[in-house]
Amino acid sequence: MADIDEVLEIIRVHRLIAIVRLNDLSTAVDLSRALFAGGIRALELTLSNPAAIEALAEVKAALPEFDRGDAVIGLGTVLNADQARAAIEVGAQFIVSPATNFATIETCRQMKVAVMPGALTPTEILTAWEAGASAVKVFPARSVGPSYLKDVREPLPFLRLIPTGGIDRNNIKAYLENGAFAVGVGGNLVDKQSIAARDWTTLTDRAREFTRAAV
C-alpha cells in the first residue's frame, strides 16, 4: 500500500480527484474503469451511500493500477474515526471529510493514511492543517471562488488546498493557477445520467476533457 507521500504525489501530479457520489454503486468497477480510461488517477467514493466501503474494496481489488502505484482510491464524506478506520481496513488510501473532526485526523495519522478534512475560513484551514491534515479540502469552494485560494496562501504558502464544490471544465484551470494542490470534482464529471445508462464512452470522454483542462 502506498504511503502518505506517495498518495499525495499521485494526486499532485494528476491534480484531480474524481468524486463518486451515487445512490447506486453496483457499477462502481465499470465506472472506475471508464474514468481511468479518460486519465483519472484519483477516485473518491463517498459515504453518502453506506455501500461505499464495500464498493471501494471491490474497485481496489479489480483495478491493478492501485497495486502498481499508478492510482489511488479513497473514501469521502467520512464524519468520524470509526468510519475512517473501517474504510482504511478495506484499503482506502486517503480519507476526506466535509468538515474537520480531530479524532478522524488522529486515527488516520495513527494508521498512516492521508487525511483531507474540510474547512473554509483561514482559521478553520490552519486549524485543520496544524491538527495533522495531509491536505485541506476547501469546501464549499463555489462560495468563495478561485482567487480565495491565492489570498489564503499568500500568508500561508505551505498549505495544500483541494477546493471542492462547483468545479467544472470552465473554472478548473483558474483554481489550479490560484494555488490549488488539486481539485475535487463531483457531478460535473461523474455524470449520473451516463452512469445510469452505462454509457461508459461518454464518461471516458468527459474524464478526458477534465484531465486535459487540469494540465
Helices and strands as residue ranges (DSSP letters): H 4-14, E 16-20, H 28-37, E 42-46, H 52-62, E 72-76, H 81-89, E 94-96, H 102-110, E 114-116, E 118-119, H 122-130, E 136-138, G 141-143, H 146-153, E 161-163, H 172-177, E 183-185, H 192-196, H 200-213
